[in-house]
């Protein structure tokens, strides 16, 4: 078994910040703790970080605060980079299709821009 290499978190566009900036200070601190954990921990509990079924490589970061349950979509790029994209306040048991489709569109946009810039 090799040495764990910390994940590099990259926030693509303003998608994540559009949600983060609306949170109160305590919720922002919880988000920061979870993101730090994801960056520095090899094996992360599925209650916090989980692959999204039938999503072509999307993962969701699950964060529960006093103000609600939040989900943040992300995906991996090369060199252990985790690309953080859109987030939302979860209001039902199922992930809204609109949010999943948005995440898939942003992922496609990201890889199109990465390929075009190389």
Order of alpha helices (4+ residues) and beta strands (2+ residues): beta-alpha-alpha-beta-beta-beta-beta-alpha
